């Protein structure tokens, strides 16, 4: 049973209509949550890939720069 109150009027939805509305609500909620999960997972994978590429590159550039520093005697 679904009860909706609007402008002082109460509408009660029962039976197959209530089941249909509930099923549609579950499907829409599941789709939205799945979309958000895939979005967050995509962002996380992108950040990890970025870190795995950038951190070694920065380390290599730092080592090369350190190798070419002038030596003081």
C-alpha positions, 0 to 999 in steps of 0.5 A: 500500500502506498499513501500519498498526501498532497494539498490536503488530499490523501491518495491510497494506491493498493494492489497491482498498481502499488506493486508496479510502482514499487518494482519500478522504484527498485529498478530505478534505484538499482540503476542509479546506484550501479551507475554511481558505483561504476563512476566511482570505480572508474575514477579510482582506477584512473587515479591509480593508473595516474599514480602508477605512471607519474610517481615512477616518472617523477622518480626517474626525472629526479634521479637523472637531475641528481646525476647531472648535478655539478660535484663539489670537491 
